[in-house]
Amino acid sequence: MSKRTIRKALLIGCSAFVMTVGSAQAQLSEKQPENLTLAENLYSDQFEESLDQWVIEQIPGSKTTLLNGQMDIDDAGGTTVWFKEKLQAPVMVEFDATMVMAGGPNDRGSDLNFFWMASDPSSPDDFFAKSEERSGYMRKYDGMSLYYVGYGANDNTTTRMRRYPGDGTRPLMPEYDLSGESYLNKINMPMNIRLVHDGERWKMWRDEVLVYDIKDEQPFLDGYFGFRTWKSHMQIDNFKVYRVKPAPEKKVL
């Protein structure tokens, strides 16, 4: 049995859960995790041939490569890997991520992070014009407009969501500061991550656990997606982007 087949079997075996932000326990649910249907597969990457769909910003000493059919990010102090295509709500992003701990110098099991719906007010016409200037240094992203999730950060003890408004601030609301096993990284095991933005609110799941369900009064409706990590080692596979639409309402007989 191939490595990829084993990984997919593990994901299929995960139970379905629904969780509200900040709740103490997950409750088993047979309901679909969102009231949306997939309308079209816009983009995908199985990481079999190249990294041509990505823009890599990272400090010296870090490496982002193809390894065994996955994107391998081995970071020494700051890496962001942007998907080249600009996304627009309603949209769904899905991928599998594995936090590697196998004795490597950066194998820390922490910081499966990402930027979501990102734009750069200082460079509105060319998002990637400042890639070389940013070079993976975290403070270089402070002036952007985006959602940021630090999943299993701080040595895999917290998960936090911040909304960067584009003025250099990075406010954190207490209800988006989570801890507990359901919100942290599994180690050396693939985790399925799903993000859905329906144009009014956005949600995040990890292995069917609802991590965030966020209603933004001034939502970011388009922008770029980027993987982000710091002094850690992770592998990404099965990246997919879908256009979504509301599921049709069931008729009451």
N, C-alpha and C positions, 0 to 999 in steps of 0.2 A: 504494500500500500504506500503511495507517495506521501511526502510530507504535507503537501497541500490538501490531499484527501483527508488525512488525519485531522488537520486543522479545521476543515469545514465540518467534519463529523462532530467535533467538539462544540462548534457553534450551534449546530442544529439541536444538540442535546440540551442547550440552556433553557431553563424555564422562563416563562413570560411573567414579568412583574410590572406594576405601575406604582410610582412613588411620587408624592408631592414634595416640593422643595422644603428641606428642613425636617421632614417627618422622621420619626425614630425607627420605624419598621416598614419593610416592603410588604405589600399584600398581593397575593396571587390573583390575577385577573385573566379572564378569557377574552376580554375585549381587545380590539385592535388598538395599538398604541397611539394612533392619530387618525382623525377623521379626514384622511386624504387618500387619493389614489395616485399611482404613478402613471403619468401621461406619456413620458418619453424619456429614454435613456440618452442624455445629452453627451456625456463624456465618460470614459473609463480608462483605467490603466492597471494592467496586471503585472507590470514591472518585469516583463520578459525580455525586452529588447534595448530600451534606452530610457534616459530621464529627460527626453526632449520636451515633455509637457510641463516641466518644472523650472523655476528660477531659484538657485541656491545662494543664500546669503549666510556666510559662516566665518567665524574667526579662524586664523591660522591654527593648525593642529587638529581641526575637526575634519571629518570625512563623511560624505554622502555618496553612496555607491549602490549599484545593483549587486545583490548577493542572494543566490539561491531563489531567484524569482521574486524578490522583495526589494523595496527601497530600504537600505540600511543606513541609519543616521547615527553616527558614532561621534558624539560631541564633546569637545574639550572645554567649552566655555561660552557657547552661544551660537545656535543655528536656527534659521528660519528657511523653510522650503515652501515657496509659493507655487500654487497651481496657476498656470499662465492665463487661463480664461477667466474673464470677469463673470460673476454669477449674479443672477437677479431673481428675487422672490416672485412667485412661490417656487421653492427649490428644496431638494433634499441631497445631502452629501452623506455618503456611507463609506466606511473603510474598516479593515481589520488592523489592529496594532498589537505588537508584542513588545513588552519591556524586557530587555535581555539582561540577565545576570549570569555570566559564565566566566567570571574572573578577569574580565578586561578592565583597563584603567578607568573607564567611564561607566562601567556597569553598576548603576546606582538604583535602578528600579523606580526612578522619580521623574516627574515632569513630562507626561504625555499631554503637551499643551498645544493650543492652536489659536490662530487669529481667524476671524469670521466676519464677512461683510466689510472688509477693510478698504479704506480709501485714504489718500494722502492729500490734505488740503494744500500743502506746499508744492505739490506737483500734480495738479488735477488732470493734465492732458497725457501724462506718461507715468503710470504708477511705478514702473521699474527703472525710471531714470536715475533714482538715487540708490539703487541696489548696492553699488560698490561703496557708497558712503556709509550705508547702514552696516553692511558686513557682519550681520549677526549680533551686533551689540544691542542689548535690550532697550536701553534708554533712547536709542535712535528711533524707536517706534512710538514713543510717547505722544508725539504730535499728530498721530493718525486718528481717524474716526473708525472705530471697530468694536466688536465684541471680542473679549479675550477670556479663554478658559484655561486656568492652570490646573490640570487634572492630575491628582496624585502628586502634587508638588510638595515642597518643603520636606524632602526625604520621605515622600509618599505618606504624608500625614494629613494633608488638606486638599480640598478641591474648591476653587474660587472662580467666580465670574466677575469680570470688570467690564464696564462700558466706557471706552475711551471717547470723549466727546470731540476731540480734535484740537483742544486747547492746551495740551500738555499734562492735564490731570488724569488720574487713573482711579476714580472713586470705587470703593468696595462697599456694598450694602451688606449688613449682617446676615440677612436671609440667604445670601448667595455664598456664604462661607460655610462649607460643609466638611464633615469628617465622618468616620465610621467605615467599616469594611465595604459596604455597598457602593461607596463613592471613591474608592481608592484603586490603585493599579493591582491587577494580578501580575505575578512574576513568571516569566517564561511560558506564558499561556496567551493565545490570541484573544483579544477583546474586540467585540464588534461595536463600533461607534456609529451612531446615526444622528444627524442634525437635520431638522426640518424648519424652514421659515415659510409660513403661509401668507406673508404680507402684513400680518397684524401682530403675530407673536411667534416666538421660536422656541423649539424644544430640543433637548439632547437626551439620548439614551445610551447606556453602556450595557450590552448584553440584555436588552429589554428592561433594564432598570431605568425609570424616568429620573434623570438627574436634575434637569432644569425645565421649567415651563414658564417662560418669561413674556410678559406683556409690556412692551416698550411704547410709551406715549409718543415718542419720536423715533420710530424704528429706522434702522439702516436697511434699506431695501435692495441695495446692490453693492457689490464690492468683491474683493478677492479673498480666497481661502489660503491659509498657510499653516503648515505644521511648525511647531516651535518647541525647542527643548534647550536645556542648560545642563551641562556636565552629566549627560546620561546617554544611554544607548537604546535605540528602539528600531523596530522594523515595521514597515507599512506594506499592506497588500490589499488587493481587491478594491481599489479606489473607484467609486462610481458617483456620478452626479445625475440626478433626475429632475425633470420638470414635473411638478405635482399640481393637482387640482382637487378641490373639495369632492369628497365622495358623495354620490347621489343619495338623497334622503330616501329612506324606506317608506313605501306607501303603507298607510294604516288601513287595513281592510275592515 
